[in-house]
Amino acid sequence: MFNTRSYTTSTLNSAVGNSIWIVVSFILAIIGGFLVYFLFLNRKNEIKFTGFFGWLYDFLSFKKMFLESLLKITYLVFAIYITLMSFPIIGSNFFEFLTFLLLGNIIVRIVYEFFLILLVICRNTTEIAKNTKQS
C-alpha cells in the first residue's frame, strides 16, 4: 500500500535539501566571483597567461566577443530552416512558396545584420577609446 506520510516526509526533506544547496551555491558563487575577479583578472596578469589560460583570461575579461560567431551560426540555422520549411508550400501555392522563401530569408538577414551592426559599433567604439587613451 502507498504510504502518504513517508512520501510527504521524503518530498519535504528533498525540498529542504534543495533549498539549502541553492543558498550554499549562491554564497560560493559570490565568493568565487570575487576571487576570480581580483586574483585572476588583475591587470597585472594580462600578459602573464598564454595558451588555455590566456584564452580563459580573454574570455572572462570580455576582450574577445563570441556573440558575433554565435549570431552568424544562428543566422545560418534560421536561414536553412526557413528555406527547408518553404518547400512543403510549393505543392499548394507556388507564389506563397516564393514569398515565404524570399521574404523569410530577407527578414532574417535584416534582423541579424541589425544585431551585427550593433556589435560593429561596439567594437569600433572600443577601438576609438583605446586609441585615444594612447595619445
Backbone bond lengths (Angstrom), bond angles and torsions (degrees), N, CA, C in turn:
res aa  C-N    CA-C-N  psi(-1)  N-CA   C-N-CA  omega(-1)  CA-C   N-CA-C  phi
1 M - - - 1.436 - - 1.525 110.65 -
2 F 1.304 117.22 151.84 1.457 123.37 -177.03 1.525 109.41 -80.17
3 N 1.333 116.16 125.72 1.452 121.31 -178.52 1.527 108.56 -97.94
4 T 1.331 114.94 106.17 1.462 120.46 -176.36 1.521 111.45 -68.42
5 R 1.323 117.02 -36.62 1.462 120.63 -177.15 1.532 111.83 -64.54
6 S 1.347 117.86 -44.69 1.460 119.98 -179.29 1.534 110.87 -70.16
7 Y 1.338 117.06 -32.47 1.461 120.34 177.24 1.525 110.55 -66.05
8 T 1.329 116.59 -42.84 1.463 121.65 179.42 1.522 110.69 -65.56
9 T 1.321 116.98 -42.35 1.461 121.24 178.85 1.520 110.48 -64.73
10 S 1.320 117.05 -42.82 1.456 121.25 179.38 1.533 111.20 -63.36
11 T 1.318 116.36 -41.97 1.456 121.29 178.81 1.522 110.85 -65.92
12 L 1.325 116.68 -41.26 1.458 121.21 179.02 1.523 110.74 -65.13
13 N 1.339 117.88 -43.55 1.465 121.16 177.82 1.528 111.11 -62.43
14 S 1.308 116.73 -39.84 1.455 121.25 178.80 1.531 110.47 -64.83
15 A 1.327 117.24 -42.38 1.463 121.10 179.46 1.526 111.07 -65.26
16 V 1.327 117.14 -40.34 1.463 120.79 178.75 1.527 109.84 -66.13
17 G 1.331 116.93 -42.40 1.460 120.81 177.93 1.513 112.07 -62.20
18 N 1.316 116.45 -41.92 1.470 120.53 177.69 1.522 111.37 -65.15
19 S 1.322 117.09 -40.55 1.469 120.60 179.16 1.519 111.34 -64.33
20 I 1.316 116.78 -42.02 1.461 120.20 177.91 1.518 110.09 -63.34
21 W 1.329 117.02 -42.53 1.461 119.96 -179.91 1.524 111.50 -64.72
22 I 1.318 117.42 -36.03 1.466 120.87 177.81 1.527 110.02 -61.68
23 V 1.329 117.52 -45.08 1.466 121.31 -179.71 1.526 110.52 -66.41
24 V 1.337 117.40 -45.24 1.465 121.31 179.73 1.527 110.25 -62.71
25 S 1.322 117.76 -42.49 1.466 121.70 178.96 1.520 111.03 -61.87
26 F 1.319 117.15 -40.82 1.456 121.30 179.84 1.526 110.63 -64.63
27 I 1.320 117.36 -44.32 1.464 121.32 179.31 1.531 110.53 -64.15
28 L 1.330 116.89 -45.03 1.472 120.46 178.23 1.529 111.67 -63.23
29 A 1.330 117.05 -37.39 1.467 120.53 178.74 1.521 111.06 -65.39
30 I 1.324 117.43 -39.84 1.474 120.71 177.77 1.518 110.25 -64.34
31 I 1.324 116.98 -47.63 1.466 120.88 179.48 1.528 110.58 -62.10
32 G 1.340 116.82 -45.75 1.463 121.20 179.47 1.513 112.52 -62.79
33 G 1.331 117.02 -40.00 1.461 120.63 178.64 1.517 111.90 -62.14
34 F 1.327 116.65 -44.88 1.464 119.87 177.98 1.525 111.76 -64.80
35 L 1.334 117.16 -42.54 1.461 120.05 179.95 1.524 111.77 -62.84
36 V 1.330 116.97 -46.76 1.467 120.21 179.74 1.528 110.43 -63.13
37 Y 1.332 116.48 -41.90 1.469 119.35 -177.72 1.526 111.32 -64.91
38 F 1.317 117.39 -47.09 1.461 119.49 -173.68 1.529 113.60 -84.67
39 L 1.337 118.39 -26.38 1.462 119.90 -178.17 1.530 112.95 -97.55
40 F 1.316 117.84 -42.29 1.468 121.34 -174.98 1.524 111.87 -91.43
41 L 1.340 117.04 -42.97 1.466 120.45 -174.25 1.524 112.96 -90.61
42 N 1.298 117.81 18.90 1.455 122.96 176.47 1.533 108.90 -62.59
43 R 1.322 117.46 140.47 1.469 121.17 -178.54 1.527 112.19 -60.39
44 K 1.310 118.01 -26.04 1.460 121.20 177.74 1.531 111.30 -64.81
45 N 1.330 116.75 -25.41 1.464 121.81 -178.18 1.524 112.90 -88.13
46 E 1.316 117.94 0.50 1.465 121.19 -172.83 1.526 112.77 -57.33
47 I 1.317 118.55 -41.69 1.471 120.22 -178.65 1.527 112.42 -102.49
48 K 1.316 116.57 -0.52 1.457 121.15 -176.66 1.536 112.89 -74.13
49 F 1.317 117.73 -35.08 1.457 121.40 -172.68 1.525 111.95 -91.94
50 T 1.332 115.81 142.46 1.460 121.88 174.86 1.524 108.17 -133.62
51 G 1.301 115.93 168.76 1.464 120.64 177.73 1.513 111.64 66.03
52 F 1.338 115.42 -135.74 1.459 120.83 -177.21 1.523 111.61 -62.15
53 F 1.340 117.14 -41.89 1.459 119.79 -178.88 1.527 111.45 -68.85
54 G 1.318 117.88 -30.42 1.457 121.03 173.55 1.516 111.26 -66.06
55 W 1.345 115.18 -43.13 1.461 119.86 176.87 1.526 109.91 -63.88
56 L 1.334 117.07 -42.43 1.457 121.44 179.91 1.526 111.16 -63.73
57 Y 1.337 116.32 -40.29 1.471 120.45 177.58 1.524 109.93 -61.92
58 D 1.331 117.40 -46.73 1.466 121.11 179.15 1.526 111.36 -63.37
59 F 1.332 116.79 -38.42 1.460 121.71 -179.83 1.525 111.00 -66.15
60 L 1.327 116.81 -47.97 1.459 120.65 -176.71 1.525 112.91 -74.38
61 S 1.321 117.63 -24.35 1.464 120.12 178.48 1.532 111.81 -94.74
62 F 1.325 117.28 5.66 1.465 123.85 176.74 1.530 112.52 59.72
63 K 1.321 116.70 35.17 1.464 120.38 175.61 1.523 110.86 -77.30
64 K 1.299 117.25 -30.40 1.465 121.81 178.12 1.528 108.03 -112.53
65 M 1.323 115.40 134.23 1.460 120.88 178.95 1.527 109.19 -94.34
66 F 1.310 116.63 118.35 1.449 121.81 178.62 1.522 112.02 -94.41
67 L 1.328 115.77 -9.21 1.456 120.01 -178.74 1.526 111.78 -65.29
68 E 1.321 117.10 -32.66 1.466 120.18 -179.91 1.529 111.02 -61.94
69 S 1.322 116.79 -46.49 1.468 119.79 178.20 1.520 111.06 -64.92
70 L 1.320 116.52 -40.61 1.464 120.54 178.92 1.522 111.16 -63.59
71 L 1.325 116.86 -40.64 1.465 120.10 177.55 1.521 111.79 -64.35
72 K 1.322 117.17 -40.66 1.465 120.30 179.39 1.528 111.01 -63.93
73 I 1.311 116.52 -41.67 1.467 120.16 179.65 1.524 110.40 -65.95
74 T 1.351 116.92 -45.28 1.467 118.51 -179.70 1.524 111.29 -66.85
75 Y 1.334 117.58 -32.64 1.462 119.20 175.36 1.526 110.55 -61.28
76 L 1.320 116.17 -46.87 1.471 119.66 179.80 1.520 111.19 -61.55
77 V 1.321 116.94 -41.10 1.469 120.58 179.12 1.529 110.13 -61.31
78 F 1.336 117.09 -48.28 1.461 119.71 -179.24 1.518 112.53 -67.38
79 A 1.323 118.16 -37.06 1.470 120.27 178.70 1.528 110.61 -64.92
80 I 1.323 116.51 -43.13 1.467 119.71 177.89 1.525 110.27 -66.07
81 Y 1.335 117.07 -39.95 1.463 121.08 179.39 1.527 110.87 -62.07
82 I 1.322 117.35 -46.86 1.468 120.59 179.64 1.522 110.64 -63.23
83 T 1.318 116.94 -41.27 1.464 120.43 178.78 1.526 110.66 -61.86
84 L 1.326 116.64 -46.50 1.464 119.98 -179.58 1.528 111.97 -67.73
85 M 1.334 116.94 -36.33 1.467 119.89 -179.43 1.528 112.09 -72.21
86 S 1.329 117.91 -17.11 1.457 119.48 179.65 1.534 112.19 -78.95
87 F 1.314 117.97 -23.18 1.462 119.92 -175.27 1.524 114.85 -65.51
88 P 1.317 121.93 -35.49 1.476 118.60 175.48 1.530 113.50 -63.24
89 I 1.319 117.81 -22.69 1.462 121.52 -178.72 1.529 110.81 -75.12
90 I 1.320 118.11 -22.30 1.461 121.69 -175.63 1.530 111.91 -58.71
91 G 1.334 117.01 -31.36 1.467 119.76 -179.60 1.508 113.04 -71.71
92 S 1.329 117.85 -31.22 1.457 119.61 -176.82 1.530 112.77 -89.88
93 N 1.331 116.71 -44.05 1.455 118.54 -177.64 1.533 108.16 -153.60
94 F 1.326 115.99 115.74 1.458 120.69 -176.88 1.524 111.90 -66.51
95 F 1.345 117.50 -36.12 1.462 121.08 179.04 1.525 111.13 -65.58
96 E 1.332 117.23 -42.15 1.474 120.50 176.90 1.525 110.66 -63.94
97 F 1.319 116.44 -37.70 1.470 120.86 177.31 1.520 110.70 -59.06
98 L 1.338 116.80 -50.81 1.467 120.53 -179.80 1.528 111.77 -63.66
99 T 1.325 116.10 -40.35 1.461 120.20 179.44 1.515 110.86 -63.28
100 F 1.337 117.11 -48.35 1.463 121.56 -179.76 1.526 110.47 -63.15
101 L 1.315 116.57 -43.76 1.459 121.38 -178.69 1.526 111.51 -63.76
102 L 1.315 116.69 -52.59 1.465 120.42 -175.69 1.529 112.37 -75.65
103 L 1.317 116.72 -50.79 1.452 120.25 -176.64 1.532 111.35 -66.17
104 G 1.322 116.85 -39.56 1.461 120.05 178.56 1.516 111.99 -61.64
105 N 1.315 116.92 -46.22 1.467 120.32 179.60 1.529 111.80 -68.59
106 I 1.321 117.55 -35.66 1.467 120.03 178.48 1.530 110.32 -66.82
107 I 1.327 117.43 -43.07 1.469 120.49 179.92 1.523 110.92 -64.16
108 V 1.320 117.20 -43.90 1.467 120.42 178.36 1.524 109.87 -62.30
109 R 1.317 117.17 -41.03 1.466 120.44 179.83 1.525 111.59 -63.59
110 I 1.316 117.31 -42.31 1.464 121.21 -179.81 1.529 110.67 -64.91
111 V 1.320 117.37 -43.00 1.467 120.79 179.28 1.526 110.34 -61.95
112 Y 1.315 117.53 -46.43 1.459 120.39 -179.13 1.521 112.32 -69.55
113 E 1.323 118.06 -34.62 1.461 119.47 175.25 1.525 110.79 -64.98
114 F 1.325 117.40 -35.89 1.459 120.37 176.43 1.530 110.46 -60.61
115 F 1.329 116.84 -46.38 1.463 119.81 178.69 1.528 111.86 -64.58
116 L 1.321 117.58 -39.12 1.459 120.68 178.22 1.533 111.51 -67.73
117 I 1.325 117.36 -33.92 1.467 120.23 175.99 1.522 110.05 -62.44
118 L 1.329 116.73 -40.57 1.468 119.67 177.06 1.525 111.04 -61.41
119 L 1.326 116.89 -40.19 1.463 120.05 177.89 1.528 111.90 -67.01
120 V 1.321 117.22 -39.24 1.472 120.57 178.51 1.528 109.92 -65.46
121 I 1.324 117.38 -40.71 1.465 120.69 176.72 1.522 109.95 -60.96
122 C 1.322 117.08 -43.42 1.468 121.12 178.14 1.522 110.73 -61.79
123 R 1.324 116.97 -45.95 1.467 121.36 -179.53 1.525 111.01 -63.19
124 N 1.336 117.07 -44.46 1.467 120.47 -179.81 1.522 111.75 -66.49
125 T 1.323 117.16 -39.37 1.459 120.41 178.03 1.517 110.88 -64.24
126 T 1.318 117.08 -40.70 1.461 121.06 176.97 1.519 110.88 -63.39
127 E 1.319 116.94 -41.65 1.469 121.58 179.46 1.532 111.00 -65.60
128 I 1.322 116.87 -41.42 1.462 120.77 178.02 1.524 110.10 -63.50
129 A 1.325 116.58 -43.40 1.472 120.36 179.22 1.516 111.25 -63.34
130 K 1.334 116.43 -40.08 1.469 120.24 178.95 1.525 110.81 -65.23
131 N 1.338 117.24 -41.22 1.469 120.83 -179.06 1.518 112.42 -70.24
132 T 1.323 118.36 -33.09 1.460 120.20 -179.94 1.532 111.36 -75.82
133 K 1.315 118.90 -26.23 1.461 121.70 176.78 1.521 111.19 -69.69
134 Q 1.337 117.00 -34.16 1.464 121.34 -176.94 1.527 111.73 -74.41
135 S 1.321 117.75 -23.68 1.472 120.99 -177.22 1.507 111.88 -73.79
